[in-house]
Amino acid sequence: MKKMFCKLTEELQLTQNEIDVLLFLHNAAPLNTASDIARYRAMSKSMILKSVDALYRKGYLSYETDY
């Protein structure tokens, strides 16, 4: 599967983990927490948070506080 996204990672300057997070958030709504991603994508929460932060800095994500 990683070979599938190799060209995309180069074109968009995204890591495979960042692409995985974006795909999960798009396909698994309303699941949108680090715990949700960790549970279903077998990624560590620290890697998810690092990817989310990078995606935020690149303008792919925005933050919203849940109340």
C-alpha positions, 0 to 999 in steps of 0.5 A: 500500500505504501508504494501506492502513495509514493508519488503522492507523498513526493508531490504533496510533501507529506509523509505516509503517516500524514496521508494515513491520518488524512485518509482516516479522518476523511473515511471514518467520520465522526471518529476523529480523535487520536485514540480513534486513529490509534485503535483502527490504524495501529499507530502510536498516539505520539506519531498521530499527534506529530502528524496532526501537528505537521498537517496543521502547520501545512494547512491541511487541518484546523483545530476545533475544541470539543466541549 
